[in-house]
Amino acid sequence: MTISDTALATAILKLRAAGCVFAEDEAAILREAAADDATLNDLVGRRTLGEPLEQVVGHADFAGIRVRLRPGVFVPRVRSELLVTVAAELVTGAAEPVTLAAERKPRVLLDLCCGSGALGLAVRHRVPALDLYAADLDPVATACARDNGITDVFTGDLFAPLPEKIKGSVDVLIANVPYVATAHIPLLPAEARDHEPRSALDGGPDGLEVFRRVVKGAPTWLTESGVLLSEITEAQERNALEAVRNEGLDGDVIYDEDLDARVVRARRN
């Protein structure tokens, strides 16, 4: 069944009234996801109440792939494509100063705080010959990651649920940890604040509470030449690098002006 022009026009008007800046574009996406006029109306209703568009339609297009999303699961951000690019370069040994052992194949990638699994899947899309492991505290998120085809996904707090067999064998660890300072949570857009789990957003007083825990645990899981990558804000650079040095690691920050994104890269001395 096709969507009527009247239903589409009504959808655009409702989205505009709700403050959706790209009402026409969003209406077209919702139309594609709807089977009939009634379904389109229901989807528009959810969107006008502030639910992220990606959760409403059940998927997100990210870094060249499409991932399924469940309601309440963190929506991957465009800026996180920098994490994917850097991780893919490291997994293939293309980025200096890291050189991964040529005889170790496939590489091992760990996606920590994985959410839907989008980041790990995007890296694997670019570099198919790798073993992908993922973990998240939220069981809804890990179920979503399984929906997306990640077999080795575990539910629990950071490294706690991971299998012992990958200790010391992780080549690249992506940790897209929550990094919003607690005091800034009320300032987030409503679609994030009200429809994504707080555990995926709240990084403690300075936004680096979870990051510090990851840095502390990472050496146990990384290879001797393994690398930890994590997204941060400009204001967090100094404290993030200090946390890396406090654990005896070297670190630097990679910045992408087009994405306005920053990634901390940490490795053994």
MARMARRO-619033 format. One record per residue: y, x negated, z negated of N, C-alpha, C, O, CB in turn. Coordinates in pm, whole numbers, plus 50000, padded with zeros to 5 digits. Each point is the difference from the previous one (the first is absolute). Glycine has a CB too. Layout:
N
YXZYXZYXZYXZYXZ...
//
This chain:
269
498814991550000501195008550000501244991150000500054989949929498715028749947502244985150202501234992250009501055005349901499935011449953499584983550290501434996649728501115003849912501105006350085500374994750104499074986549732501075030150120501035007050077501344992749987500254993049903498555028850063502054980250136501344994149997500805005449883500804992949940499135004450310499865015449718500725006149888499644993449869500874997149918499195024550206498644975949855499544993549877500554985949990500374995549891497555018450113502134979050108500524986350000501505000149969500474991849921497775001250246502495016049893501445000949975500285003449854500924994549940499445012650298498845001949707500155003649859499714988049911500684997849899498685025950154499634968649984499644988149922501164990149997500314994449895497275008750168503064994950053501134990650007501145004749911500614992049929498745001850305500935019049769501085005549918499714998149851500894996349924499625020450256498264985949780499624998649859500094985449955500474997149890498025022850132501064971050064500044985849966501444995049989500334992349910497465004450206503065007949975501414996249992500635005149872500754992849933499385007550316499565012149718500575006049879499554992749875500724999749900499355022350216498744972049889499484992749885500534985849994499714992749905498255021250106502834982050089500604986849998499234989450076500294988149985500645018149800498104997750295499244990350079500874995250116500345007850088497455003249849502574976450062500924994450099499415000650140500715002850096500244982249729497755012450186499344999950131499155012550015498804999350026501174975449975500675036849984499295012749999499195002450127498865004549993502935004549860498794988050264499295002350126498754991450009498935004750040503235001150070497994981349853498854991050006498915004449902498825000150035502704981050031498885022649813499025004249901499325013050043498795001649980502554987249840499425020350238499405012550047498964997450107498965006750003503175005349944498134978250142499044996850104498714994449940498915003150046502984992450112498254996149739498824994449934499205010949928498775000450007502454977649964499495030849961499335011149931499345009550100498925005249975502754993149838498985003750300499415008650104498684994250048499035007350020503265000050052497674979649946498764993550045498875001949900498845000850038502534982350086498995017649746498975001149896499575014449973499015002349931501924977249968499805030150155499755014149969499145006650108500154997250119502025003749758496945007950079499135007150093500665012650055499675004450110498374986649768502875014850046500645012450041501355001549929500384991549920497365019250122502975000249989501335002049943499965000849848500884994649932499775017350276498354994949738499905001649855499804986649931500594997449895498475025550139500094968750025499764986849942501264991450006500324992849906497265008750160503134999450047501254992550011500985004349893500654991649938499005006050309500455015149729500905005249897499624994649862500874996449920499485024350217498344978749835499534994649872500374985249986500464995649895497645021150105501684975550108500314985749997501504997749982500414991249924497595004350222502795012349923501464998949986500415003249857500874993549944499455012750299499045003949698500305003549861499744988649906500804997549910498665025950142499434969649966499704988549916501044989050019500444993749903497135011950108502814992050115500974989350027501365003349941500654991249943498135003350267501665018149800501325003749949500054999549848501094999649941499235014750258498524985749737499964998549854500004985449958499944996949881498825024750105501314969350112500144985849970498754991750015500064987949977501685019049872497144999050187498774992150017500174990650119500505004250104498085014549796501014968650087500154990650112499325005350126498925005949994501174975249843500555016750276499475004850127498584995050024499155007450049503174993150041497444986949873498684994150025498915007049919498885001750048502244976549999499215025849831499035007349920499785014150054498895005349994501774981249807500395019550251499895013550055499065000250120499145008750010503194996549910497834985250171499164999950121498674992949977499095001050082502994999550056497814992349749498724993949965499764986350059498874995049996500295027549987501874971250071499824986550052501334992850007501075006149992496955001550141501894979049880501194991750019499714989850109498914994250005501815008949753500254994750329499904989450100500684987749943501185000249966498795016350228499254972649795500484988149931499464987550065498784998450014501385014449772500724978350256499624986750049498925000550108499094991750003501514999149774499515019250312499075000850112498745008049976499165001050090501714977649973498985027249819498835008249972500435013549943501145001649957497474977650002500475030350042500235012949935499035001149883498794998450017502005012450202499754991949663499175001449881500115014349946501065006250005499244969349940498595029450005499995013249940500624999349861499854990149929498095016250203502765004449831500615000749868499585013049931499825010350064502154975950016497865012949791499775011949918501305003249925500814991049976496695003650001502695018049985501175003349918500024991549874498984998349932501005025150157501204971149879500154992049880499714985350017500144992449904499285027749975500184975650240499714985850024501254993250056500715005650083496844999549959502704982849911501174992250041500064998850153499004996950064500914990349718501265015250273500214999250145500404985850037500994994949946499685029550064498614968950081500374986250036501384999550063500365008450082497234986149952503204995449926501374998450048500054990350118499204990750009501655014049760500094997750319500164991450118500234985549958499494990950065501435028550064499864978349765500304986349959498754992149962500014987750004502215020249917496714999150043498774993249960499264993850120499004993249982500825022649826500684986750313499434993450116500134984949990499224992650060501315027550078500474975149787500144985549980498794994549927499494989450035503005012849960497035004949904498794995849930498834998850097499234990449995501605020749795499044998750298498905000050097500104988050093499014993250026500895031849961501294972550064500204988950094499674986649936499294991850058502475021550058498774984449764499764987249932498524998649965499434989350017502925011149891497045010350043498584999449963499134997150122499064992149990501385023949823499854990250299499204997850121500114985650046499014994150043501325029750022500874970449926500184986050038499214990849908499404990350044502885015150045497744997849782499284991649904498495001250017499294990049990502605012549851497635009550184498555001950017499494992150119498884994849997501315027949901500614976450207499584992550118500354985249990499674992250089500625028550045500404975549755500354985949983501184995850084500224988150021497435007449928503145014550100501094996950092501294996249930500904994450062498065021050098501134987649712501274997549930499914987849911499044998649924501465025850083500474967050000500094988449912500735003949873500815009450005499184974850194499785009349687499224987749988498555002449963499324990749955502754998149981497445023150081498645003149958499034997250113500235004050114500635013649728498054975450127498934997850097498715005049937499554994649899501634985350205498245030449954498765005649947498824992450059500034995650115501055027249859497874975849946498834992350042499355006250124499615011649998500014981349764500284999350345499545005350128498555004849995499625009050074501984975750038497605009249800498585003749996499755012949925498885005150003500584970950008501545029749922499825012249921500385012250084501185003050016499274984349771498545019550265500245012250078498975010349958498854996449973502104990650222499445025649798501355005050019500894997249880499504997049891499595020650258502194983349870500954998649890499875011949906499475010550036502114976450112498915011249732499975010949901501435004149969500824991849959496994999849942502485021250118501315005749970499845010149888499135008650005501664987850233500055002549661500005009549889501325007650000501074993949994497394991349870501455028150144501175008749997500045006649862499285009649974500634994650279500954990549660500105004849862501145010149991501024998750068498084979349842500715032350006500945011449997500065006050140501085001750058500314987949754497455013450242499845002550143500535013550048500305001450118497754984149870502085024449923500405013150046499025005150104498805000449977503594994249976498135009550163499155005150108499194989150069499125003050082502535014949952498634969549933499344988850067500714995650126499474992050076498415016149831503334997050115500714997650127500224985250028499814995650113501295026249857499314970549928500334986050025498764992050040500024992850099501875009049738497054999650085498784992850032499445004050136499544991450075499985007049682500535014450274499505004850129500834994750115499474996850106499685023749781502174978750093500874994850105499734985250027500044995550114501705021449821497994975649958499644985950019498674998950074499864992150093501395001649696497785014550170498704999650066500095004550146499234995450084499675008949696502055004650250500215004250138500424988150086499604998850116501055024149806500164968250019500464988250073498974988749998499914992250095502435014149848496894993049949499004989449985498685006649959499695000649881502094982050052497445022450164498805007749966498954992249922499265005849920501165007250283499514973949819498934992149937500394995949859500264988349973499045003250253500735018249684500244996849859499305010249912499715011250044502504978150012497525006849822499445009049900501155005749918500774992549940497054994650050502295026150009501115006749933499515006749872499085008150002502064995550219499524992849668499755006549872501325006249954501084994950031497054988649908501775027549987501215006849956499765006149862498875003049963501795001850275500454996949688499905006149866501315007049966501074996050045497284986349881501535028149995501185007349954499645007049869498855003849978502024999350260500134998749678499805006949873499765015050019499335006349919502114976649972499115022850216499985014450023498765004150080499834995550113502695004849881496615008049949498795004150073500315008250126499215000050094499594999949689502325007150218500385007350122500314990150112499655002250115501265017049746499754969850103500324989850099498744993250054499884998150121502324998249764496875000250028498794993250048499145009550083499344995650094500704989549704499985027850169499295009650084500645000650138499305001250100500065012249697501964985750207500724999950127499674987450080499815000750122502035012849773498084975150037499634987650068498605001050060499754994750108501734992449735497625019650087498655002250056500075009250121499294998050098499704998849674501885013450222500215008750116500364991750123499625003350112501135015349737499984970550127500484991750109499014989250041500304991750086501985012749834496554995750020498934991250047499824987049925499234991550044501195018450169500264988449673499784988049919498775002549912500015008949916502494985150085496494998350019498745001849926500094994049861499595006249902499164993450313501784988249777500054992849873501325002749930500884991349995497604990950097501675029949854501225003749928499605004349859499025007249982502164999950232499594988449686499625001549861501155006149919501174997350026497264983249995501205027749882500995007049918500104993549863499014998849928500535022750196501674974449840500204993949869501294992049996500754999650097496784999649871502714994449920501244992849975499974986050061499304991249951501005021949838500454985050317500134987150069498654993750030499215005650076502984991249810497514991450055498784992850034498765005449928498884996750038502534983350003498785028249857498895004049913498805006050074498874996849964502835007049862498505004850275498835006450062499354991950112498995004350056502055017049886499524967050092499524992650115498644993549973499704996449886502674999450180496805002750037498694993649982500134985149974500854993350059498165024050090500144977649764500034985849964499794990950121500464988650002498705017649773500134998950326499644991550114501204994950079499894990150073497995022649940503294993949974501154995250077500934991249917501054995850048498805024950092499784976649736500814990849920500044986350067498964994450035500455018149754501794982350228500164986850060499824999750150499974989250059499255001749730500665020850276499745000150144501045007550081499855001750121497774996849825503455006149988501035007750070500974990450069500634991749935499165027349898500334982350298500914991450077501445005049991500934992149985497195002350170502055018749856501335005949992499935012349913499165008850019501464982450210500295009449674500085011249908501335007150023501064994649969497484993749860501405023850226501195008450012500095008649874499065007249968500814993150287501244999049675500205008249880501325007350014501044995249953497614988849903501315027650207501235007850016500195008249873499865012349999499894988750255500584992049640500065006049866501215009249987500954998850078497894981049827501145029449998501225007649971501094990449953499774991949910498885028750029502544980350121501044990349961501375006449980501024993150004497714989750120501315030349855501265006649966500204998949848499105003449924500705012750274501364979349760500294999449857499995014249941500465009450064500944969649969498065022349847499845013249938501305008050000499995012050028498214978449832502905003050108501295006949992500465005350136500865008750006499734976849801498845009150302500425004050134499145011350056500335005450105500494971449932498105026849897499125010550051500765013150026499795006250104498314983249771502785015150033500735012550026500924999350121500435010450051499474994149707500414983550290500914998450113499275000250134500655000050105500854986849748497175013450144499225000350124500175013350072500325010149937498034973949962501445016250232499995012850071498965009549940498964995549953501814992950258499525024449792499125009849937498604999550057499035002449928502935012050031497904982750171498675000250059499124988949943498785001549994502205008350215499614979249751499234989649932499835003349852498904999349946501954983850219500255020449771499995002549855499085011549961499344999449897502994992150094497645018950091499275012149963498635001350065499195008349957502995002350014497544981450132498765002250075499124987650012498935000550060502295016850065499224971549819499154988149998499734996449854500855002349914500094989350308497885002949749499664997149861500954989849938500344990050063497285015249989502804997349826500904990749932499374986249987500694989950003500315029249871497674980550113499314987149987500144991550126499794987949995498595022849849501984995550269500194992550123501454995650019500324993050096497805019650004502754991549808501434997350014500564991549886500774990750024499425030750097499424981949756500634994649879499484986049968498834998249965501465025149949500614966850099499614986249972500484994749867500034987949978500005008550263500365012749668500444995649869501484996949996500725002950096497024988249865502745003049929501444998149979500744992950114501105004250037498374995149725499944990250294500664993050110499265001650133500344993650099500534990049735498125025050166499235002550122498914989850027499285001350099502715009249989497864979649826499044989150026498854999649900499264990249995502614996950103497995023249823498975000149896498604998850059499204991849955502295022149903498214994150244498684999550063499864987250082498934993950004500995031350004501144970850058499974987650078499584988149914499184991950042502615017450107498774989649731499664988849911498525000249964499374989449992502965010949917497115011450071498575001149968499144995650119498964993549983501545025349858499944984750279499274995950119500054984850016498984993750027501545028450082500664972249875500154985450013499124992949898499384989850032502975013250051497595002249796499184993849895498515000150036499284990349973502435016849857497835003850230498585001250031499594994450134498824997350021501205022449841500924978450229499684996350137499204987050014499064999850079503015011949984498264977549864499274987450022498495001249983499254992750064502774995649860497545020849991498555001849979499325005350125498824997450021501615006949738500295003250323499405006850114500274992950133499265002050096500975019249778500824970750132500344993350124499154987450023499534993849905502795015150073497504987650149499434987050033501014989249964501135003049962497465007150225501014977449825500924989049970501235000450090501074995649960496994990649965501785019050197501135000850093500495014350017500775002950091498354977050028500425029149794500365014050012501465002749966500664992049934497005013650011502825005950103501425003449987500145014449948499265009050041501344975050146500355017749723500395013249952501305004150065500954992250006497885003749775501225016550268501205005550062500385012949929499145008549974500264981050248501895012049747500455012149934501445003150039500824990950015497625004749793501875017250209501335004350040500935001049879499595004749894499405007850300502254983249822500995000849892501365003850058500155001250122498584981549742502255019150048501385002250043500784986949992499534990249941500365033949981501294975950137500864988149995500344996449856500004988249964500955017750261499335004149693500404997549861498874994149916500254994349894501365024450126497164982650028498854995349922499544986050039499064994749940500265028950036501304970550123499504987150052499874989549891498934994149983502135011350235500014992149708499984989349900498915002249896499234990949970503225005750064497475015549910499025002849896498574999750055499074996049930502645017749951498134990650243498664999850059499524985650019498854996849969501635025150147500384969649935499634986050019499774993049867499144991249989502175008450224499455004249686499794994549866498625004049947499304991949940503185008950017497135011650066498675004749957498904992150070498994996749939501955026250019499264974150170499034992250076499894985949942498894995149979501625018350229500624980149766499994986449945499394999649860499354990349963502675004450174498205015949786499465000549864498484999949999499384996249900502645016250029497384991650180498544999950010499494987850074498834999450038501195025449958500864965250023499594987550063499835000850150499314991750059499605002949731501725015350273499885001850144501314996250068501065000149938497255018250028501604978450162501184998250083500345013350066499115007950031500334967650009501855026949982500375012550063501264998850083500854991549976498065020249839501204997050283501235001450076500145014650042499105008149976500764967950105501265027249980500285013750042500225000350150500784992150053500225013449721498325003650293500155002150144500865012450019499745010449940498004978650113503285010050032500925011250021500035003950146500074991450088501315001249717498575020450221500135005350136501245008750005500065010649937497424988850100503514996250040501275007150004499875013850064500625009649955500554968450056498015022950095499865012850070499375010749910500415011650002499374975950214499235008549706499335009349910500705001049865499705008849920498174986150194503074995949861500644998849868498914999349892500035007449902502035005350179497004978249941498834998849912499854985949950500324990450070498555028250052500634980149755499754987049938498594999549945499515009549938502924988250005496924991050081498644998049952499924986849926500404989650052498665024050139500434986949687499714987749924498664994650048499025007450010502305000749788498644978950230498764993350038499694989749891500804991049974499635012450277498414998049685499634991149889498654993550029499105006250056502195008249780498604972950126498784992450025499904988749898500964997149929499125008550319498764988349745499814988849906500884988350040500394998650116497245008749840502694984149945500824988350027499324991050103500544989550036500425011749731
//
